[in-house]
Amino acid sequence: MKQGKRKGSKRIKKEDMLASVVEFFNQDRKRAFNYKQVAHGVGATTTPQKQMVFQLLESMAEQNFLIEVSPGKYKANSRGTEVIGRFERRVNGKNHVITDDNESIFIAERNAMHAMDGDRVRVLDYAKRRGHDAEGEVVEIVEKTPQIFVGTLEVQKHFAFLLTDNKVLANDIFIPKTALKGGKTGDKAVVRITEWPDRARNPYGEVVDILPEKTILKYMPYWRNSDCRIVTPKQWKKRLIRFLTR
């Protein structure tokens, strides 16, 4: 009789295990862990998986991604440099900062400090792993860029949301009932983000204007033109007036 496979015996590729270990240390870069703690944290249950974790830790320490603070105990190497650049937000969470030296640094959503597209930010550039893209975390938003979005309103009993049309923001914008300007479910609206509290899942906003249907039909091709990206209320007003009166 054939024996069934033991639970937890599924083979894991080395690159997948490496990604899990990196993710584990990036969640708490100040604390040190031994290999048993890391193995438990990444779900390594079999002997081969645990051996793989042990070997990866040694290799990552050699590459300066980790520091061996005591025999067999490691922590993330945060002795990176701080740089300033422009934040580029992506709906899939693969955000980047383009530094003033035109270098790209990956910023995971958990390390973004709710920075918005176009914001000037200060970034801690982590110690780079050999053969991998640079990664870091936002430590300060130096200059906020006013954020204007066009989308469709969804009004509920005590609040509303704007379902945005573009692919920059993954989260819908929360709008208090007092900031709707008479907007109703299904209306096309222009909304300005006013704040994004640290513990809030969604940014908060206010309706700037409700777009009449005839304005939408004229304006939507212009809005979708990648060369006409609206980033401030002033630009929004000027370009809309210029387009509708030409």
Order of alpha helices (4+ residues) and beta strands (2+ residues): alpha-beta-alpha-alpha-beta-beta-beta-beta-beta-beta-beta-beta-beta-beta-beta-beta-alpha-alpha
